[in-house]
Amino acid sequence: MADTNPLSNCRFAFVGCGVMAEVIIAGLLRKKLVGPEQIVGSHPRQARREEMHVKYGVEMFESNREAVTGTHPEGPDNSSIIVLAVKPQRLHVVLEELKGAFVKEQLVVSIVTGAKIETIAEQLLHASVVRTMPNTPAQIGEGMTAWTASSEVNEQQESQVRAMLDALGKNVRVENERQIDMATALSATGPTYIYLMMEALIDAGVHMGFSRRVAEDLVHQMMRGAVLFAVESHKHPAELRNMVTSPGGTSAEAIYQMEKGGLRTVLSKAVWAAFQRAESLGKI
Ligand SMILES: NC(=O)c1ccc[n+]([C@@H]2O[C@H](COP(=O)([O-])OP(=O)(O)OC[C@H]3O[C@@H](n4cnc5c(N)ncnc54)[C@H](OP(=O)(O)O)[C@@H]3O)[C@@H](O)[C@H]2O)c1
């Protein structure tokens, strides 16, 4: 049978092995897309290097450059992906350190918030760059990642990126970096909107007289069920809402108050403000 795993001959180097790098490494290994011998990582702290080695069996380097150059492809069937997974404020130093360390066939995938493809490519002197925008539920494999690529990224590399990002949950390729900023406002900042609503609903339950634990149970499962029902039924949200809105009933009363309070407009304005913020942060 033909090998359908696009990562079977791919080697990975993770630059900065913090929370997100670990999530991706754990996902790649759990799904058996690669073995530990195909992964190396770098980290400035020895304790963290030891932890990653013991936990996942991956080789760890103190030097970012050594980790990257060790994954240079050795033949036409091999490929390698370098994942930049440091905090935005550390990126400049890391790019300086890695300048000119790549060969043409390598692919750089950045998960660094706000860092533009052009900036990364110029500073690394390397053209094949993918920029991703994951979100926090990626930490339990339920994330949503938007990504886009420079024109030098080929089809094989694109399918490798898709396979890699599957380790975080779902992913969608968007057309350009403006849409990465849009996804930053919608899916990456999105959990914040949901958590605020979750908190407000739990507090409303406590206000009525439920214990906090019972209010949390009711709200968590209600939210989970409502989302799953929306996804599985493929119905428009308004249709689902109408299904539970009987004349003169509780939903009708609640909807009236939410519209009166401008909830829909507030959400729309919040997403737009987050989009503008993402755009302005990208310019710094
Ligand atoms: N967490 C998320 O859900 C999420 C979502 C979307 C995007 N992102 C983006 O993903 C990137 C990584 O986030 P994260 O949550 O994984 O952060 P993190 O846990 O802080 O991971 C970054 C790691 O890089 C290490 N580091 C610091 N300086 C370094 C250097 N010079 N060379 C190599 N490694 C270095 C840090 O070590 P120390 O701990 O010793 O400082 C840390 O372990 C960030 O740019 C973030 O914006 C994260």
The ligand as a Gaussian input file, in Angstrom:
#p B3LYP/6-31G(d) Opt

LIG

0 1
 N       -0.184000      29.171000      23.864000
 C       -1.088000      29.297000      22.891000
 O       -2.196000      28.764000      22.956000
 C       -0.765000      30.114000      21.653000
 C       -1.765000      30.418000      20.745000
 C       -1.443000      31.143000      19.597000
 C       -0.143000      31.527000      19.362000
 N        0.824000      31.243000      20.284000
 C        2.196000      31.701000      20.016000
 O        3.061000      30.603000      20.057000
 C        4.345000      31.018000      20.505000
 C        4.793000      30.112000      21.633000
 O        3.837000      30.228000      22.680000
 P        3.905000      29.307000      23.973000
 O        2.622000      29.477000      24.667000
 O        4.400000      27.962000      23.623000
 O        5.060000      30.079000      24.787000
 P        6.110000      29.483000      25.824000
 O        5.525000      28.362000      26.592000
 O        6.679000      30.655000      26.593000
 O        7.250000      28.883000      24.877000
 C        8.318000      29.589000      24.381000
 C        9.577000      28.891000      24.872000
 O       10.710000      29.470000      24.243000
 C       11.774000      29.486000      25.200000
 N       12.789000      30.467000      24.837000
 C       13.032000      31.706000      25.365000
 N       14.073000      32.287000      24.726000
 C       14.506000      31.407000      23.790000
 C       15.546000      31.429000      22.837000
 N       16.344000      32.484000      22.707000
 N       15.697000      30.355000      22.042000
 C       14.904000      29.271000      22.141000
 N       13.892000      29.205000      23.043000
 C       13.702000      30.250000      23.850000
 C       11.067000      29.841000      26.481000
 O       11.878000      29.499000      27.587000
 P       11.615000      30.129000      29.053000
 O       10.382000      29.507000      29.549000
 O       12.819000      29.750000      29.822000
 O       11.486000      31.617000      28.827000
 C        9.789000      29.014000      26.380000
 O        9.956000      27.728000      26.923000
 C        4.206000      32.469000      20.940000
 O        4.750000      33.328000      19.959000
 C        2.718000      32.671000      21.061000
 O        2.353000      33.993000      20.749000
 C        0.554000      30.549000      21.414000

